[in-house]
Amino acid sequence: MKNKNVAFMTQASMIAAIYVVLTYIFAPISFGEIQVRIAEALTILPLFTPAAIPGLFIGCLLGNIVGGALLPDIVFGSLATLIGAVFTWLLRSRKPIIGTLPPIISNVVIVPLVLRIAYGVNLPIPFLMLTVGIGEVISCTILGLIVYYALNRYRNTLFPRAAAM
């Protein structure tokens, strides 16, 4: 039981750390009304392990803080990632491309409202949904599936506890 908890916490911590680093390195394109947050490619990881759920949430939370996001963005942007991660985990038995949909949908619904309310972006909500959606498709679907197929070959080695679930 102790080893299982340690493995879970280690995986969650590593995912969070990688998310923060990717958000920080790619900060110029990770925020704003037109964004491609490269770290969102990691939202595919709940297909491998439930540890990705807290890892992505904490990583997004810290990434938003380090990136200088405003408080509503820190809270609601991170919640969008958490919602996406939970539903991706629930879809883990489906085709990988289906697992990319929850983070896209949650971010398309929540982030435009954050941009409008917190940052005062004066663009139509449908346009913001489109721009955020395009960025999420690039990050979650295109980059996310690259991550998925790169890791899937080693899933039993990288995520041994999750493989038994």
N, C-alpha and C positions, 0 to 999 in steps of 0.2 A: 504494500500500500504506500509506503514511504517513497519507494523508487518511482512509482506512478505519479505521485504528486510532484516530485522533483523534476521528472521528465516534462510534465505538463507546464510547470512554472518556467523551466528552462526554454522550452519551445515558445511559450508566450512572450518571454523576455526578449528572445532573439528576434522574433517577428516584430515586436514593438521597436526594438533598436534599429532594425533595418528600415522600418517605415519612417522613423524620425530622420535617419541619415538621408534617405532618398528625398524626403520632403525638403530638408534643409539644402541639400546639394542642388536640387532642381527648383528652389524657391521662386525664381523669376517666372516659371510657368505653372507653379503649384497653386497660385492664388489669383483671384480676380474673376471678372465676368467671362473671360476666355481663359480656360485653364486645362492643362493636361497634367494631372498629378501622377507622376510616374509611380509613386508609392502605392497607388490604388491597384497596380498589377498584383499586389500581394493579397487582394481581396479574394483571390481564387484559393487561398490556402485553407479555408475551412472545409474544402473538399477532402483535405488530407488529415486534418486534426482539429478537434474542438478547441485546442489551445490557441488557435488563430483568432478566435472570437475576442477574448480579452486582449490578446496581443495587438490586434488591429485597432481596437478601441483606444487602448492606452497609447499606442504609437501615433494615432491620429490626434489624440488629445495633446500629447507632448509636441508633435510636429506643428500643430496649430499655434501652440504657445511659443515655441522657438521661432516660428515664422512670423510672429508679430500680429496674429489674428486678433480681432476684437472678441470680447467675451461671448456675444451671441454665436459667433462663428466657432469659437472653441467648443461651446456646449453643443449646439445643434449640428454643426458639421461632424463632430465626433459621434453624436447619436446616429446620424445618417450612416456612418461607417459601421457602427455597432448593429443597427437594424439589418444592413446589407449582409454582414458577416453571419448573423444568426440565421437568416433565411437561406444563405448559401449553404450553411451546415445542414439545414433541413432538406436541401435538395441534393445532398451528396451522392445519392444513389442514381441520379439522373446523368444525362450526358454533360460533360464539362461546360459546354457553351450555355446551358441552362443555369449553371451556377454563377455565371457572370451577370445575370439579369438583376438579382436583388440589389447589389451595390449601385448599379446604374439607376435603377428605379428610385431607390431611396435618396440618392444624391440629386437626381433630376427634380424630385418633388421638394426637397428641403433646401438645398443650397441656393436656388434662385431667390427664395424668400429671405434667406439670410443676407444675400447680396443687396436686395432691395431695402430691407429694414435696418440692418446693422451698418452697411456701408453707404446707403443712400444712392445706390446705382439707379439711375433714372432711365432704365430701358424696360421695355415691356416684358412681363414675366414669361410669356411664351418664347420670346427671343432668348432670354436667359436660360430657360429650360433647354432650348436647342443647343446653345453654346456649351452649357455644362454637360448635356447629354453626349455631344460629339466628343468632348474630352474624356468622358467616362467610358465611352465605347472604345476609344483608342487605348486607354489605360487598362480597363478591366477585361475587355474582350480580346483585343489584339495582343497587347503585352501580357495580359493575364493567362491567355491560352499558351503563349510561348513559355511562360513560367510553369504552367501546369504540365505540359508535355516534357519539359526538361527535367522536372522533379519526379514525374510519374514513374520513370524507369527505376528510381531509387526510393520509392515510397516506403517500402518495408525496412529499409536501412535508416532513412531520415525520420520516419514517423512510425516506429515499431509498435508503440502502444495503440496508436490509432488503427493500425492494420488489423489488430485483434478485435476491434469493436464491430 
